[in-house]
């Protein structure tokens, strides 16, 4: 652990704190709520003080620090310690706990030192995580989670409500729902909100990732990365997840396996203003599912589409760049979109979306790059290389017998 808790880790903390220094106490609440503004569930006053501070947050500086930290993790070659038994080590530090566990079957629960840890390293075993992993926040500048192997479950403590039992919705986490949509804003599994969050699963076993929002490779005014080395994995979240970013970098990287990506809105390669959100899957027979929203198709119109009210969702995913029109903001300010990318390199894959999906641009640049295989695409409107409002889009299918 010393190589990770050395100059690179502490340097990333210092760089992150410096990069967001322009946010004073009077603006903290608005920056805490910035992801909700991107999702569209909260209004913010975009006055000169806020916009000046927004421009001053140095995401490039955080990104450079994240690259240095990720390089240190790679050079450490931690896979050589997989399966080793040792007594658990849990140490408090000024920047969060340092947690090291051996190869047993561990359960990480709220209230433990793993909850909010700055560094969590597990050497293997079939583990259950009921706490955020690799999740940075305004209160936690840098968070790194590394699991070396095992069939792992990444989730949270479920606190179900009646509105959960509709469509493809995940159980609530205590935040409940409003109008059916999740109120949760807890980042999990590679989430960087005003910080650097890196989550690695280096095993080749089948893993499950469950969250509700701001998870699975999400960066808002920060850097969030989720990397999985292999296995037949399942990723489930509702919104702003699975390679999603605004004013930041969000990456979900899966090396191999027959994987399933499930959700609703702003996910699977979504880029908002000054954001790069990417989902990259290198191999396997994968399924990308964004609930279509049409009840006649078994959908749940949770994120209603203006184009298909009651019969479609606003996906904004599967390689979608999105911005906000000037006439949709009270201050009459336009937000040019970012870059959303979905890259699947190989395999017979299936894509299901609704409105604005599968390589689309809405005031931004979206791309879906398919490397080959016999693929199936299903969508309702503005899909497969569609643009609106000065957007750019690229839908590229390299090979295979495909159905669109």
N, C-alpha and C positions, 0 to 999 in steps of 0.2 A: 503493500500500500504506500510505501514512502515515495515511490516514483510518481504516484498520482497525487499524493498530498504534498508534494514538493513545490518547486517554483512554478510549474505550469498551472497547477490547480489554484494555488494562492494568487498567482499572477492573473489568472482569469477572473478571480473575485475582485481584485483591485481594478482591473481594466473595466469590468462591468459597472462597478460603483462610479468610476470616473466618467464612463460613457453616458450615464443617466443623471449626472450631477445637476443638470439644468432644471430638473423637476423639483420645485420647491414644495413645502408643506401645503400651500394653498391649492396646488394642482394635483395632489396625490389622488384624491378621490376620482377625478376625471380620468387620470391615467389608469387607475385600477379598473375603471369601467370601459376602457377603450375597446377590449375585445367584444363586449356587448354591443358597442356602437357599430363595429364591423359586421356582426351578426345581424344587426338591425333591431335589437330589442330595447335599446336605450338611446335617448337623445343626449347630446353633449353640447355645451356652449363652446362654439369654436371661435372664441374671441382672440385678440392679438396675443395676449399672454400665453394662452394654450398653444396657439400655432407656432409662436416663437420657440417655446420649449419643445414642441414636437419636432421642429426642424433641428433643434440642438442635440437631441438624443443621437448619439454616435453609434448606429448599428454596425457600421463597417468596423469600428474598433472592437465591438463585441464579437463580430464574425472572425476577425483575425485571432482573437484570444481563443475562440472555440476551435479553430483549426490547430493552433498550437496544442491545446489540451487533447484533442482527438488524436493528434500525431503521437503524443506521449503515451496514450492508451494503446495505440497500435504497436508502438515500439516495445512496450512492456511484454508483449507476447504472453498474456495472462492465461491463454488456453492450456499452457503447460502445467498449470496448477489444478486443472479440472479433476474433480473427484477426491481431492485430498481432505482428510478429516482433521479438524482442529477445533479447539474450544473457541466459542464466539468471543469476539472482541468488539466492544462498543464504547466509544470515547467521545465525550462532548468537546467541542471546540467553539471558538467565538463565531464561526460561520456555519454551524450546524454539526451534527454528529458524524463521526466516522464509524461505520458498521462493517464488520467482516465476519462472515459465517462460513462454515465448512460445507461438506457435501450432503448433509442430512436434508430431510424434508422439513423445510421451515415455513412457518406462517408469520407473516409480518402484518401487524395489526395497528390500528390507530392508538396513539398514546405511547407506542414503543419508540425507541431512539431511531428506528428506521423511518418513522413518520416525519418527513421533512429533513432527512439526512442530506448532508452535503456530498457524501460519498458512501455508497452501499455496494459491497462486493460479496457475491455469493458464489462459492466454488462448485456448486452443482446440487443435484437432487430435484425432486418434483416439488417445487415451491409454490406457495400461495401468497400473493401480494395484495393486501387490502388497503395499501397506502400508495400514494403517488410515487412513481419511480422516475428518476431523472427529470424532475419537474421544478423549473426555476420560476420565481415569482418576485413581486416587489419586495417581499420579506426574505427571500432566499435567492441571492444573486446567481449562484452556481449550484447545480445539482447533477451528480453523475451516479448512474446505476449500472452495474455490470453483473450479469448472471452467466456462468460458464457452462451450464448444461442442465438437462432435465426437462420434463414435461411440465411447464409452468403455467400458472393462471395469474394474470394481472387484472385486477379489478378494484373493487371498493366494497364497503359495507352497504348492502342494499336495504333501502327503506322505501318499500313500494307504496304507491298511491293508486287510486282507481284508474286514473288517466293513463297509467302505464300499459294497461291491457288492451291496447289498440295497435293495429298495424305491426310495424317492425320496431317498436319502441323498447328501449332498455329500461330495466327497473331504476327508479329514482334513487338518489343518494342522500336524501334528507332535505334537499333544496326544493323538491316538488316540481310542479308544472303550472304554467299559466297559459290558458288557451290551448292546452295540450303540449306546448313546447317546454322543453326542459329549462329550469331556472339555474341549473348547475353551471358554475364557472370555475370548477376545480380542474386545473391542468394536471394531466397524468401521462406517464409513458412517453417521455421525450417531449416536454412542453417548455417553451421558453417565452415567458411573458416578462419583459423588462429584465431578462437575464439569459443564462445559458443552461439549457437542460439537455443532457445526453443520456439516452437509455440504450443499453446493449444487451441482447441475448445472443450469446456466442455458441449455444448448443444447436444440435441438428434435430432435436425432438420437436413434437407438435406443441405449439403454445397457443394460448388464448389471451386476447387483449380486449378488455371491456371498459368503456368510459361513456361519457355523455357529451362533452364539449372540450375544446382546447387541448386536444390530446393526440398521441400517436404521430408525432412529428409535426408540431405546431410552433410557429414563431410569430409573435406580435411584439414589435419593438425589442426583439431579441432573437435567439437561435434555439430551435428545438429539433432534435434528431432522435428517431427511433430506428435502430438497426437490428435485424434478425437474420442470423446466419443460415437458417434452413428449417425444414420441417413443414408439415401441412398446417399452416397457422390460420387463425381467425381473428380479424380485427373488426370491432364493432364500436361505433360511436354515432352521435346524432348530428353534430354540427361543428364546423371549424376544426377539423381533424384530418388525420391520414394524409399528411403532406399538404399543410395549409399555412398561409402566411399573409401578413399585412404589416408593412413597415418592418420587415424582418425576413428570416429564413426558416422554413419548415420542411423537413425531409423525412419521409418514411422509406426505408431501404430494406428490401427483402431479397436475399440472395437466391433462394430456391424453395421448391415445394409447391403443392397444390393449395393455394391460399384463397381465403374468402375475405373480401372487404365489404362491410355493410354499413349503411347510414342513410342520411337524408340530404344534407345541405352543406355547401361550402367545404368540400372534402375530396379526397382522392386526386390531389393535384389542383389546388386552388390558390390563386395569387391575387390579393387585393393591392391597393396602392403601395408602391415601393416595396412590394413583397415578392418573394420567390417561393412558391409552394410546389413540391414535387413528390410524387410517388414513383419509385423505380423498383420493378420486380424483374429479376433476371431470368427466371425459368419456372416452369410448372404450368399446370392446368388451373388457371385462376378465374375467380368470379368477382366482378366489380358490380356491386348492387347499390344503387341509390333509389330509394323507394319511389315508384313512379307517381304515386299520389292519386291515381284514378281508381276509385272504388270498384269499377267494373273489371279492373285488372288485379284486384286484390290489394290496391294501394291505399295509402293513408295520406290525405291532403293536409299535412301538418305545416308545411312551409308553402303556403298557397301561391300559385302562379297567377300573375295578372293576365297571362295569355290563355290559361285554361283554369279559370276559377272553379274550385271544387272538383276538378278533374285532372289536376297535375300539381307537382311540386316544383319550386324553384331550386333546381339542383345546384347550379353553379359549381360543377365539379367534373371529375374525370378529364382533367386537362382544361381548366377554365381560368382565364384572366378577367378580373372584374373590377370596375370602378364605380364611382357614385356620380350620377348626373348632377349638374349644378342646380337644376330646378327641383331636385329632391331634398336639398339641404336648406334649412331656414335661412342661413347666412348667404345663400346663393353662391356657394363655392363648389367648384367641380374637383373631383378626385380621379385623376387618370389611373387606370388599373395597372395591376402588376402582371407577373408571369405565373401561369399555372400549367404544370406539365405532368402528364402520366406517360411513363415509358414502360412497356412490357416487352421484353426482349425475345421471348420464345414461349411456345405452348399453345394449346387450344383453349382460348379464353372466351369468356362471356361477359358482356357489358350491358347493364340495364340502367337507364337514366330517365329523366323526365324532360324538363325544360332548361336549356342552357347546359349542355353536357357533351362529353366525348369530342374534345377539341373545339372550343368555342371562345369567342372574345366579346366581352361587353365593356367597352372602353378600356380593354386590356388585351393581352396576348395569351391565348390558350392553345395547347398542343397535345394531341394524343399520338404517340409514336408506337406502332405495333410492329414487332420484328418478324413475325411469321406465325404459322399455325392456322388451323381451321377455326375461325373466330365468329362469334355471333354478337350483333349489336342491336339493341332495342332502345328506342327513345321516342319522345313525343313532339318536341318542337325546339328549334335552334340547337340542333345536334350535328355531330360528324362534319365539322368544318364550317360552322355557322358563325356569323358575326352580327353585331348590332352596335349602333352608336360609336362609330369609328373604331371598332374593335378589329383585332387581327386574329386569325385562326389557322391552324395547320392540323389536318387529319391525314396521317400517313400510314398506309397499310402495305407492308413490304411483300408479303406472300401468303399463299394458302387459299383454300376454298372457303370463302367467307359469306355470311348472311347479314345483310343490312336492312 
